[in-house]
Amino acid sequence: MKADRLLSILLLLQTRGRVPAGELAQRLEVSTRTVYRDIESLSASGVPVYAERGRHGGIALLPGFRTDVTGLTTDEARALFILAAQGAHAALGLDEALGSALRKVMAALPAPHRPAAELAGSRILVDPDRWMGGPRPAVDLDVLHTAVFTDLRLRIRYRHSGETRLRTYTVDPYGLVAKAGTWYLVADRRGRPQLFRADRVASAALTDAPVRRRAGVALAEVWQQLRRQVEDRPADVRVTARIRRDRLDLAVRILGGALTGPPRTGDGEDTGDGAGAGNGEAAGSEAGTGNGEDAGTGWATIELAYPVLGAVRQLLQFGDSLEVLDPPEARRVMAEAAAALTAVYAADAPPAPHSARPSTV
């Protein structure tokens, strides 16, 4: 819209001072002729804007004309420009709006605060996505986004984890939450809070009925409640294992919440970051006693907790770099799983070496 474009020009001029018409045209994705027409419109409305010709010319505002915002400290201005990665805004269709808003804020900032804000925005980036997250299914947030802002009940067809069939629910949305690159719908179903992954919502439709949220309950409160339910699940199966120290850093990253404490490296220190990995010990060095006193053997001891015994199969991904030590039931689960895996690939296993037959006289 022309009004938005005129405002953008005004704010850019306030921020930059003199700006070439070609640069304005490029930023606003219009022709240079359109920029000059917009400048004439601004001038006709009383904005003291003028154009200078020549190599160092451009379009500028008369000195002293600007909109100012008072009350912001340097730290507050800096905080506004330390932004998360653009994925969350793009998913909501707000990436362009974000850029426009920041330009307006920058133009309105008192001059002494602008350098700090610009520096913070260019030196600090918060990326909420996990490393090597892999491809993500496409997520259409349009209807969910509309539902949380129009305060209407929502009917969704949803697939739960581990299931193939879809279930239909009518829910009362509190809002949307982006966590580690994944979007969730937080809603009440039959008066009880529930979490729905947006990428497992097969379809969503607004109803004509107004939302029925619990009185006095806000999104942040419901989210914290649901988050605690996920993170504080009972984990009564305690497992002790040892892992080669050159795989310890990887294990700490992958096992994360299953670890009950820092690994014990057997060198008199606990470490939560794999300290001591790559200490010159060969990965295939002789194993220690498995009782946590593996100093000098290249092994570290870790303690884990799982909600069910079968969850220890997660440790199979470390192959022979990890051995479950206790309890015996967990060792049996690992042995059975390893045997089943061996059977799957038995046909492709290399033949066992033949021992030499004794010669006969």
N, C-alpha and C positions, 0 to 999 in steps of 0.2 A: 504494500500500500504506500501511496505517496507520502502520507503523513509520517509513517514509520521511517521512510527514507530521509525525509527532511530532518527528523530528529536525529537520525544516525549521523547525518552530515554535520549537524550542529555540534554533537558530542565529539565527533572525531576532530573537528576544528578546535574545540576547547582543549582537547587532550594534546594534540600534536602541534598546534600553532598553524603554520603555513603548510598546506598539503597540495601537491599538484593535482590538477583535475583528472589526469589519467589514473592516478592512484586511487582517488575517490571512486572513479568509475569501476575500477577493478575490484575494489572491496565491496561495492554495492551491487556488482554484477549488472551494470547498466552502461549505456553509451556515454561518451564524454559530452555529447550534445544534451543528453538528459540531465547530466550533472549541472551544466550551465543554466538550463531551464529551472532546475531546483534552486540554484543560487539566486536567480531572479525572484523566485517565489519567496525565499527567505528575506530578501531585501525589501520586497513589497510589504511584507508583514512587520517590518520594523527592526529586523535583525541587522546590525551593522556589519555586513559581510562585503568583502571586496576581492577583486582578482588582480593579480600582478602578472604582467607578461615578462618574458625573458627566460634565460637559462635557469635562474634561481627563483623564478616566480611561482605562483600558485594561488590558492584561495585561502583567505585568512579572515579572522574576526578583528575588529578594532580592539586595541588593548583595553583591558578593564571590563570587557563584556564577558561574563561567564556566570554559570550557576554554581553555587557553592553549597556544600553540605558541611555543617559544623557538628562537633560532638564526637567524631571518630578519632580515636587515638591511633598512633602508629601501629601498635600491635593489632588493633581491631582491623585496620585497613589491610595489614599483612595477612591476617587470618582469612579474609574474604577471598584472597587469591591463591590460597593453598587448596587446590581442588582435587577431588578424586578423578580417576580416569573417566573419560567421557562416556563409557558404556552405559552407565545407569541413566544418564540424561538422554542418550540416543534411543534407548529402549522405550522411553516414555515420550519420544518425539520432542524433546526439549533441548537438544544440543544447540540448535540455532538460537533459541531463546536465551540459553545460558550465555553464549557469546555476546549477544546484544545487551543483556543485563550487565555483564562485566564492563562493557564499553561505557555504559551509562554511569556505572558506579565509579569507574576510573575518572571520567570527566567531571563528576561531582565531588571527587575527593579534594580536600585542600592540597595545594601544591606541595607543601613539605612532606606529605604522606605518600605521594605517588611513587617516588623511587623505591621505597621499601616494599610497596605493593607489587610493583613490576618485578622486582628482584625475587620476591617470594614465589610469584607465579612461575618464574622461569627456572628456579633452582630447586623447588620441592614438588614432587609428584606422588600422589597416593594412588597406587593401583590395587584395587581390592581383589583381583582375580588370582587364583592359585597358579603356581607353576605347573606347566604341562597338564593343564586341565582337560585337554583334548577337545574335539569338536562338540559343540553343544546343540541340542535340538532348537529349531526356531521357536520363538515364544511370541505370541501375539497378546500384547498387554492392553490393547485398545479397550476392549469391553470391561476388563477388570479395572483399568484406570478410570473409566467412566463410572463404574459402579461405586467406587470408593468416594467419588466426588459428588455424585448425585444423590447419595443416601438412599439407594434402592436395593431391594433384595436381589440376589443373584442366583440363577439356576445353572449349575455346572454339571458336565459329564466328566468324571475323573477316574483315572487309573491309579490305584495304589501300588506301591513298590512290591514287586514279586508277583503281581497279578496281571492277567491279560484282558480280563473283561472290564468294561466301564461301569461305574456306578453313577447314579444321578442324585444330586443333593441340591437342596435350596438352602442358601447360607446368607448370613448377615455380615457383610464385610466391615472390618475395622480399617484395613489399609493394606498396602503392599510393602514388602521388606526385601531389600537386596542384600544378600549375605554371601561373601566369597564368590561373587559372580553369578549367583543363582537367585532368581526371583521367587518369592513366596507370597501367597495370599493368606492373610490372617483374618479369620472369620469365626463367628459363632455358628454352630450347627445344633439346632434344638437346644439353644441356650448354653452350650458348652464350647469353649474355645478349641479351635482345630487349625492345623497348618496344612496348606495345600501347595505343593510345588507347581509353579506356573507352567513348567514344561510338561507336566502330566495332565493339564487341563485340556481335554480333547475339544470341548466347545463350551461357550459361556453365553448366557442370554440374560438381559435385564428383565425383571418383572415389573409390574405396575405397583407392587406393594412397597410401602416405605420400610426402610431397614429397622430391625428390632434389636438394637444393641443394648447391652446391660447398662443401666444408668450409672454415670460417673466413672465408667471404665474407658481408658484411652488405649490407643494402639501400642504405645511403648510398654504399658503395664502388661497387656496380653502377650506381647512378644516375649518379654522376659519370663513370663510364666511358662510359655511353650518351650522356650529355649532351655529352661531348667529341666523340664520333663525329658528333653532329648539328651541333655548332657549328664543328668543325675540319675540315669537308669541304674538299678542295682547291678553290680558287677561282682558276684559272689565267687566266681571261679578265679582263684589266684594261681598264677603260673610263673614258674621260674625257668629262665632259659639262659643259654650263653650264646654269644654271637662273636664272630671274628671281628677284631677291632677295626679292620679296614672296611667293614660294612656297617659300622656303628652309626656314623653320621646319617646314612641312608635310612637305617632302622628307626632312628629317633624321629626323622621327618615323616616317615610313613606310619609308624605305629602311634605316634602322637598321644592321643587321649587314652590309649590302652595302657600306657606306661604309668606306673604308680609312684615312680621316683626316679632320680637320676641313675644312670648305669654305674655299676661298680667295675672299675677297670683292674682292680687287684693290685694297684701300685700305691695304695694308701690314700687315694683321692677319689671322690665321686665326681662324675662329670655329666652334665646334661647336654653337652654339645659334641660328644665324640672325641674329647681330648685324648690324645695318645694314639689315635688312629694313624696309620702310616708311620709307625715308630721303627720301621726297619725289620720287624719280625715277618717272616714269610707267612703268607696266607695259609699255607698247608702245614704249618708247624704242628708238632705233637700237641694234642689237646691236654688241658690240665685235668684236675680232679673233678671239675664241675661244681665245686662248692663255693665259688666266688673267690677263691684264692688262685687265680689264673695268671698271676704276675709273671711276665717273661714268656708267656705262651702265645700271646697275640689274641687272647679272648677277653671278652667283657661279659659280666652277668647283668641281666635285666629282669625286672619284676613287672608283670602285667596283670591286668584284671579284665575278665570278660563276663558278659551277662549269661552266656550259656557255654557249655563245654565245647560244642561243635565249632564255636567261633575261633578256636585255636588254629583251625585250618588256614587262617590268614597268614600264619608264619611259614607255610610251605613255600611262599614266594622267595624266601631267602635260601632255598635249597640246602646244600650241606654246609652253608655258612652259619647256620643256626641250629642248635639242638635244644629241645625241651628237656629240662632236667626233672621237673616236678610239677604237678602230681603225677603218679603213675597212670591215672586215667587219661590225662592229656597226652602222655607219651603213646598210649594205645591208639588214641584218635589219630595222632600224627602217623603212626605206623600203618594203620588201616587205610588212611587217605593216600599215603605214599605207595602202598601196595596196589590200590585201585588205579592210581595214576600210571604205575609201571605196567599194569595189565593193558591199559589203553594203548601204550606205545610199544608193547612187547614185540609186535611183528617187525618193527623197524629197529629194534635193538641190534647192535653189532654182535656177531657170534662170539661166544666165549673162546679164549685161546685154548688150543689143544695141547696137552702135555705130551712130551716126547715118549713114544713107546719104547720099552726096553728091547734091545736087539736080541734075537734068539740065536743060539749056536746050532 
